[in-house]
Amino acid sequence: MDGDEFLVLELDGSLIPWDQVPIAMFEEKEGEFAPLIKHLKGLKLTVSIGVRQGYLLVAVGPSTDQLAKFGGPGPKLAGLPEFKPLAELAGKPLTAVGYTSAAVRRATGVTAEDVTAYGDVLKAGLEHADLPDDVRKAIEKDGEALLKSIAKDITKPGAATSFSFRTARGWETYAHDYSPAAAGESRPLTLLNHLGGDPLMAAVWRSGTTVDDYRAAVKWAKIIAGHVEKVAIAKAPDAEPIIKSVRQEIYPVLQELSDVTERLWLPALADGQEAVVLDAKWSSKQWHAALPTDRPMPLPEFGIVVGVSDREKLEKALEGYLAGANKLLGKARELAPPGSIPEFEIPRPKVETKGGRTFAHYPIPAGLGVDEQFQPTGGLSDKVAVLALSRGHADRLLTETPLASGLAPFARKTADSAFYFNWAGMVDTAAPWVDFGLRAAAPGGDAKQNEEVARKVIGALKIFRKYGSVTYRQNGVTVTHSEAVFQDVPAVEK
């Protein structure tokens, strides 16, 4: 190829022993897949490897024709508008450049046409469902309408690029997605200041769910429930009185809970910010009565954080959910066989207000033998609501503390989502438990030798320190800026 040599492996579908493949067992009609087999036999696969203009090139395709395009005449990738951001990295020590065309992404991703095509699958399944014609046709009609509703929100993907470059402590990457982005620009993710400072792992994002989205979901839930009722009655006519009772007694309570969600819960959380956090800043010498240790041992602590737009509505929503849940229990008890559901109501949690913050929890029975720090707690301030495994963690999450990641992407003030992973901290959390296990398994001299090996392994694992990424919209393009940090093991004195 223009003086460059390639090793080429050519394969075709005829090499496959199709007569030994039990295709017939999947056929509904004899010879149904014959055209497919004929097509597959004619397919060709060519794998080429060689040096093209000084670069190692591996190519896979139907022939070697595409090889000439690499380094040949004609348009270049560098001339595409998607590669303009690469100019901003001029002078950076690039380590990787990636590109996926819009055509490839549309061919491999889920499209609106793929979703609406499930209507044919639904129709085929209903033909074998042995249902009355009116029920079957109604399900087909609503099923197609639901699929169209879902399909209209699926955007056609655009091209995607990624550019990575080396830094003094690792590498950074800028990934650009040219699919149609949501309208407007990114806003500050204030929940980054409510992750406890330097957690082990955290993900923060802004949800775009609106009250209108919820109403649409409720509408379809009711339609689906109606079809389920009709199918159940068609298949088991004796069940109609039970279904009627559920409709009369249970559905109104579910509607009340839905109204609480629409009128109170969603407006209270209109800010849209959500986060999950993993940390390990608590420790104990005895997390459980059956597991004493000779030193304080850390454990992971999980937390959920949401941004609050209206504190009063959120408090009323929680009250409404509690009342609705108890009402639902009562109705279920009335409909169930006598004695099958015991007399029980979900009690109100213990609530404490301190410094403008409200904390609520259900006490853990002392007989469980767990450390008193373990106390799942909900916390609420004017701007943030949290759920954590301890009062201490809930308090830390409510406290505004800037994220101490030290990573370049987090210097950005606005974003749609962010991710942070402190791998070195994760290893440090596990290390005391590894040490504890080694000492318990091999007391004495062997334990010291095992501990030394463990320290070296842990030191090697901590070469990778941390990773973080921030995703934002810029000029109609979705950009993700990420950084990975590495640190060599300390030199050992001889």
C-alpha positions as CSV (number, residue, x, y, z in Angstrom):
1,M,0.0,0.0,0.0
2,D,2.0,3.0,-1.3
3,G,5.2,1.2,-0.3
4,D,3.9,0.1,3.1
5,E,3.5,-3.6,3.8
6,F,0.7,-5.3,5.7
7,L,0.0,-8.8,7.0
8,V,-3.6,-9.6,6.0
9,L,-5.9,-12.3,7.3
10,E,-9.0,-12.9,5.2
11,L,-12.0,-14.8,6.5
12,D,-15.5,-15.3,5.1
13,G,-18.8,-16.8,6.3
14,S,-18.5,-19.9,4.3
15,L,-15.7,-21.1,6.7
16,I,-18.3,-21.7,9.4
17,P,-19.8,-25.2,9.3
18,W,-23.4,-24.0,9.0
19,D,-24.7,-27.6,8.4
20,Q,-23.6,-28.4,12.0
21,V,-25.4,-25.4,13.5
22,P,-28.9,-26.5,14.8
23,I,-30.7,-23.6,13.2
24,A,-33.8,-25.8,12.5
25,M,-34.7,-26.0,16.2
26,F,-35.3,-22.2,16.2
27,E,-37.4,-22.2,13.0
28,E,-41.2,-21.9,13.1
29,K,-41.3,-22.7,9.4
30,E,-38.9,-24.9,7.5
31,G,-36.2,-22.9,5.7
32,E,-37.2,-19.7,7.6
33,F,-33.5,-18.7,8.2
34,A,-32.2,-19.9,4.8
35,P,-31.9,-16.3,3.4
36,L,-30.0,-15.2,6.5
37,I,-27.6,-18.1,6.3
38,K,-26.9,-17.3,2.6
39,H,-26.2,-13.7,3.6
40,L,-23.9,-14.7,6.4
41,K,-21.9,-17.1,4.1
42,G,-21.2,-14.2,1.8
43,L,-19.8,-11.9,4.5
44,K,-16.1,-11.2,4.5
45,L,-13.8,-10.1,7.3
46,T,-10.3,-8.8,6.7
47,V,-7.8,-8.1,9.5
48,S,-4.8,-6.1,8.5
49,I,-1.7,-5.1,10.5
50,G,1.3,-3.1,9.3
51,V,3.3,0.1,9.5
52,R,1.6,3.0,7.6
53,Q,3.7,6.1,7.2
54,G,5.6,5.3,10.4
55,Y,2.6,4.4,12.5
56,L,1.5,0.9,13.5
57,L,-2.0,0.4,12.0
58,V,-4.4,-2.4,12.8
59,A,-7.6,-2.4,10.6
60,V,-10.7,-4.6,10.6
61,G,-13.2,-4.5,7.8
62,P,-14.7,-6.3,4.8
63,S,-11.6,-5.6,2.7
64,T,-8.3,-3.7,2.6
65,D,-9.8,-0.8,0.7
66,Q,-10.0,1.4,3.8
67,L,-6.2,1.2,4.4
68,A,-5.5,3.7,1.7
69,K,-7.7,6.3,3.5
70,F,-5.3,6.4,6.4
71,G,-2.7,9.0,5.5
72,G,-4.0,9.2,1.9
73,P,-5.6,12.1,0.1
74,G,-9.0,13.5,1.0
75,P,-10.5,15.1,4.1
76,K,-8.9,14.5,7.5
77,L,-10.4,14.0,10.9
78,A,-8.4,17.0,12.1
79,G,-10.5,19.2,9.7
80,L,-13.8,18.2,11.4
81,P,-15.4,20.9,13.6
82,E,-15.5,18.4,16.5
83,F,-11.7,18.6,16.6
84,K,-11.5,22.3,17.2
85,P,-11.2,21.9,21.0
86,L,-8.0,20.0,20.3
87,A,-6.4,23.3,19.3
88,E,-6.8,24.5,22.9
89,L,-4.5,21.7,24.0
90,A,-1.7,22.7,21.7
91,G,1.6,22.1,23.4
92,K,0.2,19.5,25.9
93,P,1.8,16.1,25.9
94,L,-1.1,14.2,24.3
95,T,-1.5,10.5,25.3
96,A,-4.8,9.6,23.5
97,V,-7.2,11.0,20.9
98,G,-10.6,9.4,20.5
99,Y,-13.4,9.9,17.9
100,T,-16.7,8.2,17.3
101,S,-18.9,9.4,14.5
102,A,-22.6,10.2,14.8
103,A,-23.3,7.5,12.4
104,V,-21.6,4.8,14.5
105,R,-23.3,6.0,17.7
106,R,-26.7,6.0,16.1
107,A,-26.1,2.5,14.7
108,T,-25.0,1.1,18.0
109,G,-27.2,3.1,20.4
110,V,-30.9,3.1,21.2
111,T,-32.9,5.2,18.8
112,A,-36.5,6.4,18.7
113,E,-37.1,3.9,15.9
114,D,-35.7,1.1,18.1
115,V,-38.2,2.0,20.8
116,T,-41.3,2.2,18.6
117,A,-40.3,-1.1,17.0
118,Y,-41.1,-2.8,20.3
119,G,-44.7,-2.2,19.3
120,D,-44.4,-5.1,16.9
121,V,-43.0,-7.2,19.6
122,L,-45.9,-6.3,21.9
123,K,-48.4,-7.1,19.1
124,A,-46.8,-10.5,18.4
125,G,-46.9,-11.4,22.1
126,L,-50.5,-10.4,22.5
127,E,-51.6,-12.6,19.6
128,H,-50.6,-15.6,21.7
129,A,-52.0,-14.2,25.0
130,D,-55.5,-15.6,24.6
131,L,-57.3,-12.4,25.5
132,P,-60.6,-10.9,24.4
133,D,-60.3,-8.9,21.2
134,D,-61.3,-5.6,22.9
135,V,-58.7,-6.0,25.7
136,R,-56.0,-7.0,23.2
137,K,-56.7,-4.1,20.9
138,A,-56.8,-1.6,23.8
139,I,-53.4,-2.8,25.1
140,E,-51.9,-2.6,21.6
141,K,-53.2,1.0,21.1
142,D,-52.0,2.2,24.5
143,G,-48.7,0.3,24.2
144,E,-47.9,2.0,20.9
145,A,-48.9,5.4,22.4
146,L,-46.6,4.8,25.4
147,L,-43.7,3.8,23.1
148,K,-44.2,6.9,21.0
149,S,-44.2,9.0,24.1
150,I,-40.9,7.5,25.2
151,A,-39.4,7.7,21.7
152,K,-40.1,11.5,21.3
153,D,-37.7,12.2,24.2
154,I,-34.8,10.2,22.7
155,T,-32.4,12.5,20.8
156,K,-30.3,11.4,18.0
157,P,-26.7,11.1,19.2
158,G,-24.0,13.2,17.7
159,A,-20.3,12.6,17.3
160,A,-18.1,12.2,20.4
161,T,-14.4,13.0,20.9
162,S,-11.9,12.6,23.8
163,F,-8.4,14.1,24.2
164,S,-6.1,13.0,27.0
165,F,-2.8,14.6,28.0
166,R,-0.1,13.8,30.6
167,T,0.4,16.1,33.6
168,A,3.0,16.2,36.4
169,R,0.9,14.0,38.6
170,G,-1.1,11.8,36.1
171,W,-3.4,12.8,33.2
172,E,-6.4,14.8,32.3
173,T,-9.1,14.2,29.7
174,Y,-11.6,16.4,27.9
175,A,-14.5,14.4,26.4
176,H,-17.0,16.2,24.1
177,D,-20.5,14.9,23.3
178,Y,-22.1,16.6,20.3
179,S,-25.5,15.1,20.9
180,P,-28.2,17.8,21.4
181,A,-27.8,19.1,24.9
182,A,-30.6,20.4,27.2
183,A,-31.4,24.1,26.8
184,G,-29.6,26.6,28.9
185,E,-26.2,26.6,30.6
186,S,-25.0,24.6,33.6
187,R,-25.6,26.0,37.1
188,P,-23.5,25.7,40.3
189,L,-23.6,22.3,42.1
190,T,-23.8,23.6,45.6
191,L,-24.1,20.1,47.0
192,L,-20.4,19.7,46.3
193,N,-20.1,21.7,49.5
194,H,-22.2,19.1,51.4
195,L,-20.2,15.9,51.0
196,G,-18.3,16.1,54.2
197,G,-15.1,17.8,52.9
198,D,-13.1,14.9,51.5
199,P,-15.2,11.7,51.2
200,L,-14.1,8.4,49.8
201,M,-16.5,8.6,46.9
202,A,-19.3,10.9,45.9
203,A,-21.5,11.5,42.9
204,V,-23.5,14.7,42.5
205,W,-26.0,15.5,39.7
206,R,-29.0,17.7,38.9
207,S,-32.2,15.9,38.0
208,G,-34.4,17.4,35.3
209,T,-37.6,15.7,36.5
210,T,-40.5,18.1,36.6
211,V,-44.1,18.0,37.9
212,D,-45.2,17.6,34.3
213,D,-42.9,14.5,34.0
214,Y,-44.5,13.1,37.1
215,R,-48.0,13.7,35.9
216,A,-47.2,11.9,32.7
217,A,-45.8,8.9,34.6
218,V,-48.9,8.8,36.8
219,K,-51.1,8.9,33.8
220,W,-49.4,5.9,32.2
221,A,-49.3,4.0,35.6
222,K,-53.1,4.3,35.8
223,I,-53.5,3.2,32.2
224,I,-51.3,0.1,32.8
225,A,-53.1,-0.7,36.0
226,G,-56.4,-0.6,34.2
227,H,-55.1,-3.1,31.6
228,V,-53.7,-5.3,34.3
229,E,-57.2,-5.4,35.9
230,K,-58.9,-6.3,32.7
231,V,-56.3,-9.1,31.9
232,A,-56.7,-10.5,35.5
233,I,-60.5,-10.6,35.2
234,A,-60.3,-12.1,31.7
235,K,-58.0,-14.9,33.0
236,A,-59.6,-15.3,36.4
237,P,-63.2,-14.0,36.5
238,D,-63.6,-15.0,40.2
239,A,-61.0,-12.3,41.0
240,E,-63.3,-9.5,40.0
241,P,-64.7,-8.8,43.5
242,I,-61.2,-8.6,44.9
243,I,-60.1,-6.2,42.1
244,K,-63.1,-4.1,42.7
245,S,-62.4,-3.8,46.4
246,V,-58.8,-2.8,45.7
247,R,-60.0,-0.2,43.3
248,Q,-62.4,1.2,45.8
249,E,-60.3,1.1,48.9
250,I,-56.6,1.1,47.9
251,Y,-56.6,3.3,44.8
252,P,-57.9,6.4,46.6
253,V,-55.1,6.2,49.2
254,L,-52.5,5.8,46.4
255,Q,-54.1,8.9,44.8
256,E,-53.6,10.8,48.1
257,L,-50.0,9.8,48.2
258,S,-49.6,10.8,44.6
259,D,-51.1,14.2,45.4
260,V,-48.5,14.7,48.2
261,T,-45.8,13.9,45.7
262,E,-47.1,16.4,43.1
263,R,-48.1,19.3,45.4
264,L,-45.4,19.0,48.1
265,W,-42.5,16.6,47.5
266,L,-41.5,17.7,44.0
267,P,-41.9,21.5,44.5
268,A,-39.9,21.1,47.8
269,L,-37.1,19.5,45.8
270,A,-37.4,21.6,42.7
271,D,-33.7,22.5,43.0
272,G,-33.0,19.1,41.5
273,Q,-29.7,18.5,43.0
274,E,-29.0,14.9,44.3
275,A,-25.9,13.2,45.7
276,V,-24.7,9.9,47.1
277,V,-21.7,9.9,49.4
278,L,-19.4,7.2,50.8
279,D,-17.1,8.1,53.7
280,A,-15.3,6.5,56.6
281,K,-14.7,9.2,59.3
282,W,-16.2,7.2,62.2
283,S,-14.4,4.4,64.1
284,S,-15.0,2.1,67.0
285,K,-13.2,-0.5,69.0
286,Q,-16.4,-2.6,69.1
287,W,-18.8,-2.2,66.3
288,H,-20.7,-5.2,67.5
289,A,-20.7,-6.9,70.8
290,A,-19.3,-10.1,69.2
291,L,-16.4,-8.3,67.4
292,P,-14.1,-6.5,69.9
293,T,-10.8,-5.0,68.6
294,D,-7.7,-3.6,70.3
295,R,-7.8,-0.4,68.3
296,P,-10.4,2.0,66.7
297,M,-11.5,0.5,63.4
298,P,-13.1,2.5,60.6
299,L,-16.2,1.5,58.6
300,P,-17.8,2.9,55.5
301,E,-20.6,5.3,56.1
302,F,-23.2,5.9,53.3
303,G,-25.2,9.1,52.9
304,I,-27.8,10.6,50.5
305,V,-28.1,14.4,50.0
306,V,-30.7,16.4,48.2
307,G,-31.1,20.1,47.6
308,V,-34.1,21.7,49.2
309,S,-36.1,24.6,47.6
310,D,-39.0,24.7,50.2
311,R,-38.3,23.3,53.7
312,E,-41.9,23.7,54.9
313,K,-43.3,21.8,51.9
314,L,-40.8,19.0,52.4
315,E,-41.8,18.6,56.1
316,K,-45.5,18.5,55.1
317,A,-44.7,16.0,52.4
318,L,-43.0,13.7,54.9
319,E,-46.0,14.0,57.3
320,G,-48.3,13.2,54.4
321,Y,-46.3,10.1,53.4
322,L,-46.4,8.8,57.0
323,A,-50.1,9.3,57.3
324,G,-50.7,7.8,53.9
325,A,-48.6,4.8,54.6
326,N,-50.5,4.1,57.8
327,K,-53.8,4.6,56.1
328,L,-52.7,2.1,53.4
329,L,-51.8,-0.4,56.1
330,G,-55.2,0.0,57.6
331,K,-57.0,-0.6,54.3
332,A,-54.8,-3.6,53.5
333,R,-55.7,-5.0,56.9
334,E,-59.4,-4.6,56.2
335,L,-59.2,-6.4,52.8
336,A,-56.8,-9.2,54.0
337,P,-58.0,-12.4,55.8
338,P,-58.6,-11.7,59.5
339,G,-55.3,-11.9,61.5
340,S,-53.0,-12.1,58.4
341,I,-51.8,-8.4,58.9
342,P,-51.2,-7.6,62.6
343,E,-52.5,-4.3,64.2
344,F,-49.6,-2.0,63.5
345,E,-48.9,1.6,62.6
346,I,-45.6,3.2,61.6
347,P,-44.7,5.4,64.6
348,R,-43.5,8.9,64.4
349,P,-39.7,9.1,64.6
350,K,-37.9,10.9,67.4
351,V,-37.3,14.5,66.3
352,E,-34.8,17.0,67.6
353,T,-34.2,20.6,66.4
354,K,-30.9,22.2,67.0
355,G,-29.2,25.3,65.5
356,G,-31.8,25.6,62.7
357,R,-31.4,21.9,61.8
358,T,-33.9,19.1,62.3
359,F,-32.9,15.5,63.0
360,A,-35.1,12.5,63.0
361,H,-34.4,8.9,63.7
362,Y,-35.9,5.6,64.9
363,P,-33.9,4.3,67.9
364,I,-32.0,1.1,67.4
365,P,-32.9,-1.6,70.0
366,A,-30.1,-2.0,72.5
367,G,-30.4,-5.8,72.3
368,L,-28.9,-5.8,68.7
369,G,-25.4,-5.2,70.2
370,V,-24.3,-2.6,67.7
371,D,-22.2,0.5,68.5
372,E,-24.4,3.4,69.6
373,Q,-22.9,5.5,66.8
374,F,-24.9,3.4,64.3
375,Q,-28.1,5.4,64.2
376,P,-29.7,5.9,60.8
377,T,-30.7,9.6,60.8
378,G,-32.5,12.0,58.6
379,G,-31.4,15.7,58.7
380,L,-32.9,18.8,57.3
381,S,-31.8,22.5,57.0
382,D,-33.2,25.3,54.9
383,K,-31.2,24.2,51.8
384,V,-30.3,20.6,52.2
385,A,-31.8,17.3,53.3
386,V,-29.7,14.2,54.2
387,L,-30.1,10.6,55.1
388,A,-27.1,9.0,56.8
389,L,-26.1,6.0,59.0
390,S,-25.2,8.1,62.0
391,R,-26.1,11.5,63.5
392,G,-22.5,12.6,63.2
393,H,-22.4,11.9,59.4
394,A,-25.8,13.6,59.0
395,D,-24.4,16.7,60.8
396,R,-21.3,16.8,58.7
397,L,-23.3,16.6,55.4
398,L,-25.6,19.4,56.5
399,T,-22.5,21.6,57.3
400,E,-21.2,23.6,54.4
401,T,-17.6,22.4,53.7
402,P,-15.9,22.9,50.4
403,L,-14.8,19.7,48.7
404,A,-11.1,19.3,49.3
405,S,-10.4,17.2,46.2
406,G,-7.4,19.1,44.9
407,L,-8.4,18.1,41.4
408,A,-8.4,20.5,38.4
409,P,-11.9,19.7,37.1
410,F,-13.5,20.9,40.4
411,A,-12.1,24.4,39.8
412,R,-15.1,25.0,37.5
413,K,-17.9,26.9,39.2
414,T,-20.9,25.4,37.2
415,A,-21.7,21.8,36.3
416,D,-24.5,19.4,35.6
417,S,-22.8,16.4,37.4
418,A,-19.6,15.5,39.2
419,F,-17.9,12.4,40.4
420,Y,-15.1,12.0,42.9
421,F,-13.2,8.8,43.9
422,N,-10.5,8.8,46.6
423,W,-8.9,5.4,46.1
424,A,-6.0,6.0,48.5
425,G,-8.5,6.8,51.2
426,M,-10.4,3.6,50.4
427,V,-7.3,1.6,50.8
428,D,-6.5,3.4,54.1
429,T,-10.0,2.4,55.3
430,A,-9.4,-1.2,54.5
431,A,-5.8,-1.4,55.8
432,P,-6.7,-1.7,59.6
433,W,-9.1,-4.6,58.8
434,V,-6.5,-6.3,56.8
435,D,-4.0,-5.9,59.6
436,F,-6.6,-7.1,62.1
437,G,-7.4,-10.2,60.0
438,L,-3.7,-11.1,59.6
439,R,-3.0,-10.8,63.3
440,A,-6.0,-13.0,64.1
441,A,-5.1,-15.6,61.5
442,A,-1.4,-15.9,62.3
443,P,-0.4,-14.7,65.8
444,G,3.2,-14.3,66.7
445,G,6.2,-14.1,64.3
446,D,4.3,-15.0,61.2
447,A,1.9,-12.1,61.8
448,K,4.8,-9.6,61.8
449,Q,6.0,-11.0,58.5
450,N,2.5,-10.9,57.0
451,E,2.0,-7.4,58.2
452,E,5.2,-6.3,56.5
453,V,4.1,-7.9,53.2
454,A,0.6,-6.3,53.6
455,R,2.2,-2.8,54.1
456,K,4.2,-3.2,50.9
457,V,1.1,-4.3,49.0
458,I,-1.0,-1.4,50.4
459,G,1.8,1.0,49.5
460,A,1.7,-0.3,45.9
461,L,-2.1,-0.1,45.7
462,K,-1.9,3.6,46.7
463,I,0.1,4.5,43.7
464,F,-3.3,5.4,42.2
465,R,-4.5,8.2,44.4
466,K,-7.7,9.7,43.2
467,Y,-10.0,10.5,40.2
468,G,-12.6,13.1,39.6
469,S,-14.7,14.4,36.7
470,V,-17.1,17.3,36.1
471,T,-19.7,17.4,33.3
472,Y,-21.1,20.6,32.0
473,R,-22.7,22.2,29.0
474,Q,-20.8,24.7,26.9
475,N,-22.1,26.3,23.6
476,G,-24.5,23.4,23.1
477,V,-21.9,20.7,23.7
478,T,-21.7,18.4,26.7
479,V,-18.1,18.4,28.1
480,T,-16.6,16.1,30.7
481,H,-13.3,17.2,32.2
482,S,-11.6,14.4,34.3
483,E,-8.3,14.0,36.1
484,A,-6.5,10.9,37.5
485,V,-3.7,11.3,40.0
486,F,-0.9,8.9,40.6
487,Q,2.0,9.0,43.1
488,D,5.0,6.7,43.2
489,V,5.8,4.7,46.3
490,P,8.3,6.4,48.6
491,A,12.0,5.5,48.0
492,V,13.2,2.8,50.4
493,E,16.5,3.6,52.2
494,K,19.1,0.8,51.9
